[in-house]
């Protein structure tokens, strides 16, 4: 009987310790409402990924941390959002990694034309040492890279004619992202490069301010770019990674337990977003091919070689402009991945 009593007491004491530990742990997770932004609209995998991120954070925090997702550039255009995150008025966002070039110059390395041969290759490199080093450069600038999302490959669209060879791009006014590599890539194709925020693209195409540009199939459908751009020519000239970001001021307000939740959710939502993006990219291209407003053509392998050749000077130029050691590491990691696939 005494033994049983002692056992019960020990069990109660143990439960008390567990409850105490649980309470302490719960005390480290406070109530927060965080605002995350994207220029993309609902249906786009970027938004799907952010919604999954918000769902995971809420679940892991027992409902205490709520992430509100603001779509369609409702909190400002991408460059403005970066500044807002640094100032702490916007907590986080997802956007093209190449748009970080104004904050960390080496982000331009992922903008190099014809860099990755496949999405899987890109994931391996971005999740490895190179991707981590690139995002680590953000912290002294007031930003934190949480993970990398997917947006698919960019190809050419325009309202004038199908593009079947490099010469067909000559003379076209093509909207480009506000990054040096993209501007020079389109100049290498022979076009006139017009830097514009993505949020202004639809209107610029509709008003004939630009003839076209480069977009993944996702944006041709969800961003309705296919409604104002008659021709889509598949040359997959750029795989542009997306960075899931958080302002350092916002992240530093969180406890260690809260930060852990954010980091875990970011990693898990990245896996989810990539799966969604891969499927939707295929579906969107098929939908575009059936569209009554857009004509799709695949550029031949021989002409793809010529497109690559046209951009070689751009690659050579920027591997000298950006950190040469980091550039070599990037290409070494790509080579390492390709060696495993032979």
C-alpha positions in Angstrom: 0.0 0.0 0.0 2.8 2.4 1.0 4.6 1.5 -2.2 1.4 2.2 -4.3 1.0 5.5 -2.5 4.6 6.5 -3.2 4.1 5.5 -6.8 1.0 7.7 -7.2 2.7 10.6 -5.5 5.7 10.2 -7.8 3.4 10.1 -10.8 1.6 13.2 -9.6 4.9 15.0 -9.0 6.0 14.0 -12.5 2.8 15.3 -14.0 3.3 18.5 -12.1 6.8 18.9 -13.6 5.4 18.1 -17.1 2.6 20.6 -16.7 5.0 23.2 -15.3 7.4 22.7 -18.3 4.4 22.9 -20.7 3.3 26.1 -19.1 6.8 27.5 -19.3 6.9 26.6 -23.0 3.5 28.1 -23.6 4.6 31.3 -21.9 7.3 31.6 -24.5 4.7 31.8 -27.2 2.8 35.1 -27.1 0.1 36.4 -29.3 1.3 38.1 -32.5 -0.3 39.2 -35.7 2.3 39.4 -38.6 1.7 40.9 -42.0 3.2 39.2 -45.0 3.0 40.6 -48.6 3.2 39.4 -52.1 2.7 41.0 -55.5 1.0 37.9 -56.8 -2.7 37.1 -56.8 -4.7 34.3 -55.3 -4.3 31.0 -57.2 -0.6 31.6 -57.7 1.7 29.1 -55.9 3.4 32.0 -54.2 0.1 32.8 -52.4 -0.6 29.1 -51.8 2.9 28.8 -50.1 2.2 31.9 -47.9 -1.2 30.5 -46.9 0.4 27.2 -46.0 3.1 29.0 -44.1 0.4 30.9 -42.1 -1.5 27.7 -41.5 1.6 25.9 -40.1 2.6 28.8 -37.9 -0.9 29.0 -36.4 -0.9 25.3 -35.8 2.5 25.1 -34.3 1.9 28.1 -32.0 -1.5 26.8 -30.8 -3.3 29.6 -32.6 -1.3 32.4 -30.9 0.7 33.6 -33.9 -1.5 34.7 -36.8 0.0 35.6 -40.2 -2.2 37.8 -42.4 -1.3 37.4 -46.1 -1.8 40.5 -48.3 -1.8 39.8 -52.1 -1.7 41.7 -55.4 0.8 44.3 -54.1 -1.8 45.7 -51.7 1.0 46.7 -49.2 3.1 48.2 -52.0 5.3 47.1 -54.9 8.2 44.7 -54.2 10.9 47.3 -53.7 8.7 49.3 -51.4 7.9 46.2 -49.4 11.6 45.5 -48.9 12.1 48.9 -47.4 9.0 48.5 -45.2 10.3 45.2 -43.9 13.6 46.8 -43.0 11.7 49.5 -41.1 9.4 47.0 -39.4 6.1 48.2 -40.8 5.7 45.0 -42.9 6.8 41.8 -41.2 7.5 39.5 -44.2 7.1 38.8 -47.9 7.9 36.6 -50.8 9.3 37.9 -54.0 11.9 37.3 -56.8 15.3 36.7 -55.2 16.9 38.8 -57.9 15.0 41.9 -56.6 17.3 41.8 -53.6 20.2 42.9 -55.8 19.8 46.5 -54.6 20.4 45.3 -51.0 22.9 42.5 -51.5 24.6 42.7 -54.9 25.4 38.9 -55.1 21.6 38.1 -55.4 22.2 38.9 -59.0 24.0 35.6 -59.4 20.7 33.7 -59.4 19.5 36.0 -62.2 22.1 34.7 -64.7 20.5 33.4 -67.9 20.2 29.6 -68.4 21.7 28.9 -65.0 19.8 25.9 -63.9 18.8 22.9 -66.1 15.9 21.9 -63.9 13.8 22.9 -60.9 15.3 20.0 -58.9 18.8 21.2 -59.6 17.8 24.7 -58.5 16.2 23.3 -55.2 19.4 21.4 -54.4 21.7 24.4 -54.9 19.4 26.9 -53.1 18.9 24.6 -50.1 22.6 24.0 -49.9 25.6 26.1 -48.8 25.3 28.6 -51.7 21.6 29.5 -50.9 22.3 29.7 -47.2 25.3 32.0 -47.8 23.3 34.3 -50.1 20.4 34.7 -47.6 23.0 35.2 -44.7 24.1 38.4 -46.4 20.7 39.9 -45.8 20.9 40.0 -42.0 23.2 43.0 -41.7 20.8 44.8 -44.0 17.8 44.2 -41.8 16.3 41.2 -43.6 16.2 37.4 -43.0 15.9 34.8 -45.7 13.6 32.0 -44.4 13.5 29.7 -47.4 13.2 29.6 -51.2 9.9 29.2 -53.1 9.4 28.2 -56.7 7.9 30.2 -59.6 9.0 28.1 -62.6 10.9 29.1 -65.7 10.5 32.4 -67.5 9.9 32.5 -71.3 9.2 35.3 -73.8 5.8 36.9 -74.5 4.9 39.7 -76.8 2.0 41.2 -78.8 3.7 41.5 -82.2 4.7 38.1 -83.5 5.9 34.6 -82.5 9.5 34.4 -81.5 11.2 31.4 -83.2 14.8 32.7 -83.3 17.0 35.3 -81.5 16.5 37.8 -84.3 12.8 37.9 -83.7 13.4 39.7 -80.4 15.2 42.6 -82.1 13.5 45.9 -81.8 10.8 44.8 -79.3 10.2 46.9 -76.2 10.3 44.3 -73.5 9.5 44.9 -69.9 12.1 43.5 -67.5 12.6 43.2 -63.8 14.5 46.1 -62.3 17.8 44.2 -62.2 21.0 44.7 -64.1 21.4 41.1 -65.3 17.8 40.9 -66.7 18.3 44.3 -68.5 21.5 43.1 -70.1 20.0 39.7 -71.0 17.2 41.3 -73.0 19.7 43.7 -74.6 21.7 40.6 -75.6 18.6 39.2 -77.2 18.4 42.5 -79.2 15.4 44.1 -77.6 14.9 47.4 -75.9 14.7 46.7 -72.1 12.1 48.6 -70.1 12.4 48.1 -66.3 9.0 48.1 -64.6 7.6 46.6 -61.4 5.5 43.5 -62.0 2.5 45.3 -60.5 2.6 47.7 -63.5 3.0 45.0 -66.2 -0.6 44.3 -67.2 -1.4 48.0 -67.6 1.8 48.7 -69.5 1.0 45.8 -72.0 -2.7 46.9 -72.3 -1.6 50.5 -73.0 1.1 49.3 -75.5 3.8 51.0 -73.4 5.8 47.8 -73.8 5.4 45.0 -76.4 6.1 42.1 -74.1 8.6 40.7 -71.6 9.4 37.5 -69.9 7.1 35.5 -67.5 6.5 32.0 -66.3 3.3 30.2 -67.4 1.9 30.8 -63.8 1.8 34.6 -64.3 0.5 34.3 -67.9 -2.6 32.7 -66.4 -3.0 34.0 -62.8 -1.6 37.5 -63.6 -3.8 37.5 -66.7 -0.7 38.5 -68.8 -1.9 36.1 -71.5 -5.0 38.3 -72.0 -2.9 41.2 -73.2 0.1 39.4 -74.8 -0.8 37.4 -77.9 2.4 35.3 -78.3 4.2 33.1 -75.8 7.5 31.5 -77.0 9.0 28.9 -74.7 12.8 29.3 -74.3 13.1 29.0 -70.5 15.8 31.6 -70.4 15.7 32.1 -66.6 14.7 30.2 -63.5 14.0 32.9 -61.0 14.0 31.7 -57.3 11.6 33.3 -54.9 12.7 34.3 -51.4 10.5 33.9 -48.4 11.7 36.8 -46.2 11.1 38.4 -42.9 12.2 41.8 -41.5 14.9 41.4 -38.9 13.2 43.9 -36.6 10.0 41.8 -36.7 11.9 38.5 -36.2 14.0 39.9 -33.3 10.8 40.7 -31.4 10.0 37.0 -31.2 11.2 34.6 -28.5 13.5 31.7 -29.3 10.5 29.3 -29.3 8.6 31.6 -31.6 11.5 31.9 -34.0 11.8 28.2 -34.1 8.1 27.9 -35.2 8.7 30.5 -38.0 11.8 28.7 -39.3 10.2 25.2 -39.2 7.0 26.5 -40.9 9.1 28.3 -43.6 11.0 25.1 -44.4 7.8 22.9 -44.5 5.8 25.5 -46.6 8.7 25.7 -49.1 8.4 21.9 -49.8 4.6 22.3 -50.2 4.8 25.4 -52.4 7.3 23.7 -54.7 5.1 20.7 -55.3 2.1 23.0 -56.0 4.2 25.2 -58.3 5.5 22.3 -60.4 2.0 21.0 -61.0 0.5 24.4 -61.6 3.3 25.4 -64.0 2.5 22.4 -66.2 -1.3 23.0 -65.9 -0.9 26.7 -66.8 1.2 26.0 -69.9 -1.4 23.6 -71.1 -4.2 26.1 -70.3 -2.3 28.7 -72.2 -2.0 26.4 -75.3 -5.8 26.1 -75.3 -6.3 29.8 -74.8 -8.1 31.8 -77.5 -6.0 34.9 -76.7 -2.5 33.5 -76.7 -0.5 31.5 -79.3 2.2 29.2 -77.8 5.3 28.0 -79.6 8.3 26.0 -78.4 11.6 27.3 -79.6 13.6 24.6 -81.4 16.7 23.0 -79.7 19.0 24.5 -82.3 17.7 28.0 -81.7 17.9 27.4 -77.9 21.6 27.0 -78.4 21.7 30.3 -80.2 19.8 32.0 -77.4 22.3 30.6 -74.9 25.2 31.8 -77.0 23.8 35.3 -77.2 23.8 35.5 -73.4 27.2 34.1 -72.7 28.8 37.7 -72.6 26.2 38.6 -69.9 27.2 35.6 -67.8 31.0 36.4 -68.2 30.4 40.0 -67.3 28.5 39.4 -64.1 30.6 36.6 -62.8 33.3 39.4 -62.5 30.9 42.0 -61.2 29.6 39.8 -58.3 31.7 37.9 -55.7 33.9 35.7 -57.8 34.4 33.1 -55.1 30.7 32.8 -54.5 30.1 32.6 -58.3 32.6 29.7 -58.5 30.9 28.0 -55.6 27.5 28.3 -57.3 28.8 26.7 -60.5 30.7 24.0 -58.5 27.5 23.1 -56.7 25.6 22.9 -60.0 28.4 20.7 -61.4 28.3 18.5 -58.3 24.5 18.0 -58.7 24.8 17.2 -62.4 27.5 14.6 -61.7 25.1 12.7 -59.4 22.5 12.5 -62.2 24.8 10.9 -64.8 
